[in-house]
Amino acid sequence: MDLPESPIHNISDTARWVAVYRAGESERSDAVFRDPFAQRLAGERGQQIAASMPFAEKNSWPFVARTWLIDRLISEQVRGGIDRVVNLAAGLDARPYRMDLPRSLQWLEVDLPEILAHKEEVLRKEKPVCALERVRLDLSDVQARRELFLQLGRRANRVLVVTEGLLVYLTAEEAAALGNDLAAQPAPGSLDLASPALLKMLAKKMAAPLDQAGIPLKFAPETGPEFFTRCGWEPEQIHSVMHAAAKIKRLPLFLRLIAMISPARFQPNRPWSGVCLMGRRVLELRPIRS
């Protein structure tokens, strides 16, 4: 039996899709964040994609909780002295426009040319709250990204690297290579991870259009954040998305009960996802191999 054509055509379409959930949260009277640009950035294409993914639309709370958690981590790190944020696979993230950030903060967005061009067109009349720069780069180009990371290491004293919604589309080998490349520079990192159980559930519920588009969900390490210790990273903070959603009152009732009785620590056999702050393990730092 032929499957209907996927409304998702490429990896950049996932940014349009997720922006729909940020727009929905922003319209709530009790919104935990406000993204006044999300609806315009998602556009009609984003709405069509979200409408075709009923499971995700009914379970938008992980996207909301993840955004809220990363907002909090960024604010915390900026207060602690971070002078640059590097957002890898930035997509349609509008934090440089919507967050309370110091004007002196340097913000760099890295992503594919098409999605950054779309964002620039939609936001052309808007002004970011901090210094904003964009780099059009395919992060799968290993040499190009290493050159970028090397340049960034020379330009800023304290950098926070954000990888929101990126790692799940990589293989374990690609994730480890990215972790090694980043660990060669003096920068903590914020990342989000899925458990094997969560990946299995998502594969049943919503993976078909992603598979058809050639961007299957792949990365969900059995060891969770500890996967990156071999790359020279140390988990400093680990936040359960489910428990965060319970805290902000976005979790469905039956899941609220589960959150009350379950620990927040990583469990590979449960549908767990988390936002983690990683710091460098300098003594175990591995050099970049050409």
Solvent accessible surface area in square Angstrom, and as a share of the most:
residue,aa,sasa,rsa
1,M,235,1.05
2,D,136,0.71
3,L,115,0.57
4,P,109,0.69
5,E,149,0.67
6,S,8,0.05
7,P,38,0.24
8,I,2,0.01
9,H,106,0.47
10,N,67,0.34
11,I,59,0.30
12,S,8,0.05
13,D,1,0.00
14,T,14,0.08
15,A,18,0.14
16,R,23,0.08
17,W,6,0.02
18,V,19,0.11
19,A,0,0.00
20,V,17,0.10
21,Y,11,0.04
22,R,19,0.07
23,A,7,0.06
24,G,37,0.35
25,E,6,0.03
26,S,16,0.11
27,E,128,0.57
28,R,101,0.37
29,S,111,0.72
30,D,78,0.40
31,A,21,0.16
32,V,45,0.26
33,F,15,0.06
34,R,125,0.46
35,D,3,0.01
36,P,91,0.57
37,F,20,0.08
38,A,0,0.00
39,Q,104,0.46
40,R,117,0.43
41,L,0,0.00
42,A,1,0.01
43,G,27,0.26
44,E,129,0.58
45,R,76,0.28
46,G,0,0.00
47,Q,78,0.35
48,Q,94,0.42
49,I,0,0.00
50,A,1,0.01
51,A,69,0.54
52,S,54,0.35
53,M,6,0.03
54,P,80,0.50
55,F,52,0.22
56,A,1,0.01
57,E,86,0.39
58,K,166,0.71
59,N,38,0.20
60,S,32,0.21
61,W,36,0.13
62,P,38,0.24
63,F,33,0.14
64,V,7,0.04
65,A,0,0.00
66,R,38,0.14
67,T,2,0.01
68,W,33,0.11
69,L,9,0.05
70,I,0,0.00
71,D,16,0.09
72,R,121,0.44
73,L,6,0.03
74,I,0,0.00
75,S,32,0.21
76,E,66,0.30
77,Q,26,0.12
78,V,22,0.13
79,R,185,0.68
80,G,48,0.46
81,G,40,0.39
82,I,8,0.04
83,D,46,0.24
84,R,12,0.04
85,V,0,0.00
86,V,1,0.01
87,N,3,0.01
88,L,0,0.00
89,A,29,0.23
90,A,6,0.05
91,G,6,0.06
92,L,2,0.01
93,D,8,0.04
94,A,0,0.00
95,R,2,0.01
96,P,0,0.00
97,Y,22,0.08
98,R,41,0.15
99,M,18,0.08
100,D,144,0.75
101,L,14,0.07
102,P,57,0.36
103,R,189,0.69
104,S,89,0.57
105,L,2,0.01
106,Q,73,0.33
107,W,2,0.01
108,L,0,0.00
109,E,0,0.00
110,V,0,0.00
111,D,17,0.09
112,L,50,0.25
113,P,72,0.46
114,E,87,0.39
115,I,1,0.01
116,L,0,0.00
117,A,48,0.37
118,H,47,0.21
119,K,0,0.00
120,E,60,0.27
121,E,97,0.43
122,V,28,0.16
123,L,5,0.02
124,R,153,0.56
125,K,172,0.73
126,E,61,0.27
127,K,156,0.66
128,P,39,0.24
129,V,53,0.31
130,C,9,0.05
131,A,41,0.32
132,L,43,0.21
133,E,69,0.31
134,R,49,0.18
135,V,36,0.21
136,R,107,0.39
137,L,25,0.13
138,D,67,0.35
139,L,23,0.11
140,S,85,0.55
141,D,68,0.35
142,V,59,0.34
143,Q,108,0.48
144,A,26,0.20
145,R,14,0.05
146,R,43,0.16
147,E,87,0.39
148,L,14,0.07
149,F,4,0.02
150,L,85,0.42
151,Q,89,0.40
152,L,9,0.04
153,G,21,0.20
154,R,182,0.67
155,R,115,0.42
156,A,14,0.11
157,N,129,0.66
158,R,112,0.41
159,V,7,0.04
160,L,0,0.00
161,V,7,0.04
162,V,1,0.00
163,T,7,0.04
164,E,27,0.12
165,G,23,0.22
166,L,22,0.11
167,L,5,0.03
168,V,29,0.16
169,Y,35,0.13
170,L,32,0.16
171,T,47,0.27
172,A,42,0.33
173,E,129,0.58
174,E,80,0.36
175,A,0,0.00
176,A,15,0.12
177,A,35,0.27
178,L,7,0.03
179,G,4,0.04
180,N,31,0.16
181,D,1,0.00
182,L,18,0.09
183,A,0,0.00
184,A,33,0.26
185,Q,23,0.10
186,P,65,0.41
187,A,5,0.04
188,P,29,0.18
189,G,8,0.08
190,S,1,0.01
191,L,18,0.09
192,D,21,0.11
193,L,7,0.03
194,A,10,0.08
195,S,0,0.00
196,P,33,0.21
197,A,25,0.19
198,L,24,0.12
199,L,29,0.14
200,K,132,0.56
201,M,65,0.29
202,L,30,0.15
203,A,58,0.45
204,K,155,0.66
205,K,114,0.48
206,M,17,0.08
207,A,7,0.05
208,A,47,0.36
209,P,21,0.13
210,L,0,0.00
211,D,75,0.39
212,Q,82,0.36
213,A,24,0.18
214,G,56,0.54
215,I,25,0.13
216,P,46,0.29
217,L,29,0.14
218,K,85,0.36
219,F,6,0.02
220,A,15,0.12
221,P,11,0.07
222,E,116,0.52
223,T,79,0.46
224,G,0,0.00
225,P,3,0.02
226,E,90,0.41
227,F,22,0.09
228,F,6,0.03
229,T,25,0.15
230,R,118,0.43
231,C,1,0.01
232,G,0,0.00
233,W,9,0.03
234,E,74,0.33
235,P,23,0.15
236,E,107,0.48
237,Q,51,0.23
238,I,76,0.39
239,H,62,0.28
240,S,6,0.04
241,V,3,0.02
242,M,36,0.16
243,H,47,0.21
244,A,7,0.06
245,A,0,0.00
246,A,31,0.24
247,K,137,0.58
248,I,17,0.09
249,K,160,0.68
250,R,28,0.10
251,L,4,0.02
252,P,43,0.27
253,L,117,0.58
254,F,127,0.53
255,L,28,0.14
256,R,104,0.38
257,L,100,0.50
258,I,65,0.33
259,A,9,0.07
260,M,154,0.69
261,I,150,0.76
262,S,16,0.10
263,P,51,0.32
264,A,48,0.37
265,R,161,0.59
266,F,34,0.14
267,Q,27,0.12
268,P,47,0.29
269,N,124,0.64
270,R,110,0.40
271,P,77,0.49
272,W,15,0.05
273,S,26,0.17
274,G,0,0.00
275,V,0,0.00
276,C,0,0.00
277,L,3,0.02
278,M,1,0.00
279,G,5,0.05
280,R,70,0.25
281,R,68,0.25
282,V,94,0.54
283,L,181,0.90
284,E,80,0.36
285,L,60,0.30
286,R,106,0.39
287,P,95,0.59
288,I,60,0.30
289,R,168,0.61
290,S,151,0.97
